[in-house]
Amino acid sequence: MLIDTHMHTRYSTDSEMTLAEAMARSQELGIGITITDHMDLNYPNPGEFVFDLGDYCSEYGPYRSEKLLLGVEFGLRMDCLEATRELAGSYPLDYMIGSIHVINDIDLYWESFYRGHSKQEVYSLYFATMLECVKAHDFIHSLAHIDYISRYARFADTHVYYDEFKEVIDPVLAVLAERGQALEINTKRVLTPEYMALLLPVYRRFAELGGRHVTVGSDAHRASEIGRDMKTAFDFADCCGLRPVYFKTGKPEYQARD
């Protein structure tokens, strides 16, 4: 079965999609879905991007099936590592994504994170923080949107160029590959040929370092976004020598395209 492994419903601060809407879209498309609402402990705006995981599992748990899996997208931060680890181990989640959303208590979406700094400085800090967090968070199943910073950076050219940052990207890929963790292909940004050309050396390098698996997720916040660009992402994975998987009860299952 084809499963979109990354999406957000009303438990995420930035989404109003209901479970019913997500399930209806899943049925319409004939694909499975994994709900992965945001859990960013110690988020700088108190009360945002956190929720009661017990309520989440109680409400959504009865709907779990082969076509509906339940996960969480954890914001990776060293100042709440043990709290995140404890929370992740307290409930029977199918899937745990790790993401870098906040550095030095500043959301990467905010303009203040970039003010007064060069692209080289900011992106080097981003990947250095990612490496530290990936090393410590050995319980996540997949690292989400490795180039997340390029969505929101306040520079004329926000792209991540592998050749420019490979010295800080390769160690991240090496840790994931050694542990057998997956690297996500996130389709929130349209997978144009130009964009995929930027991603290609990153994912091929992951394969060269021993990486085997990718997860594919739309990062949908609206039902209409579920399942977007999945076929293109699968073709991209093939080009990189990587196998798309989804996670069920914490174990990887190979994706079936048809």
C-alpha positions, 0 to 999 in steps of 0.5 A, spaced: 500 500 500 502 507 498 502 511 504 503 518 505 507 518 512 507 526 514 501 530 515 498 535 520 491 535 523 488 540 528 492 537 534 498 541 530 498 549 532 498 550 524 493 546 522 485 545 522 484 539 518 480 534 522 481 527 522 475 525 518 477 530 513 484 526 512 480 520 512 476 522 507 481 524 502 485 518 503 479 514 501 478 518 495 486 517 493 486 510 495 492 511 499 494 510 506 496 515 511 500 517 517 498 522 522 504 526 525 502 532 529 507 537 531 510 536 538 515 541 539 517 541 547 520 548 550 517 551 544 518 559 545 511 561 545 508 557 550 502 553 549 504 552 541 506 546 538 505 542 544 499 537 545 496 532 550 499 525 547 494 521 551 488 525 548 491 524 541 492 517 542 485 516 545 481 520 540 485 517 534 487 510 536 480 507 535 481 509 527 488 506 527 488 500 521 492 498 515 490 505 512 491 509 518 497 509 522 499 514 528 505 518 529 508 524 531 513 529 529 518 531 534 522 538 534 529 536 536 532 540 541 538 538 546 535 542 552 529 537 552 532 531 550 530 526 555 523 529 556 522 528 548 525 521 549 520 519 555 514 522 551 516 518 545 516 511 549 510 512 553 505 511 547 505 506 542 506 510 536 507 507 529 512 512 527 516 518 530 519 523 525 525 528 527 525 535 525 529 541 526 524 547 527 528 551 533 535 553 534 537 558 540 530 558 542 528 562 535 523 559 530 527 558 523 520 561 520 522 568 524 526 573 521 530 574 527 533 568 526 537 571 520 538 578 521 545 580 521 548 573 519 550 571 512 547 565 509 554 561 510 553 562 518 546 560 519 546 554 514 552 552 518 549 553 524 543 549 522 547 543 520 551 543 526 545 543 530 542 537 526 548 533 527 548 534 535 540 532 535 541 526 530 546 523 534 542 524 541 535 522 538 537 515 536 529 513 537 526 517 531 525 513 525 526 518 520 529 525 519 524 530 516 526 535 510 533 536 511 533 542 507 527 545 511 531 552 512 531 553 505 523 554 506 523 560 510 531 563 510 531 571 508 536 570 503 536 572 496 538 565 494 535 560 500 537 553 496 542 548 500 547 547 495 550 540 497 557 542 494 557 548 498 555 545 505 557 537 504 562 538 510 556 539 515 551 535 511 555 528 510 556 527 518 548 527 519 547 522 513 553 518 516 549 517 523 543 516 519 546 511 515 550 507 520 543 507 525 539 504 519 534 511 520 531 513 514 531 520 510 525 523 508 523 526 501 518 531 503 513 534 498 511 540 501 516 544 496 513 542 489 518 537 486 520 540 480 526 538 476 530 544 478 529 542 485 530 535 485 537 536 481 539 540 488 536 534 492 539 529 488 547 529 490 544 529 498 540 523 497 545 519 493 550 521 498 546 518 503 546 511 499 553 511 498 554 512 506 550 506 507 543 509 507 537 504 505 531 507 506 527 514 505 520 516 507 515 520 503 511 525 506 506 531 503 507 535 510 500 536 508 496 541 513 490 541 509 486 535 506 487 537 499 495 537 500 495 529 502 498 525 497 501 530 493 507 529 488 508 522 491 509 518 484 515 523 483 518 522 490 518 515 488 521 516 482 526 520 485 528 515 490 529 510 485 534 514 482 538 515 488 538 507 489 533 508 496 527 504 498 521 508 500 518 505 507 513 507 512 513 505 519 508 501 523 509 499 530 516 502 529 518 497 524 519 499 517 515 496 511 516 497 504 512 501 500 508 498 494 507 503 489 500 500 486 
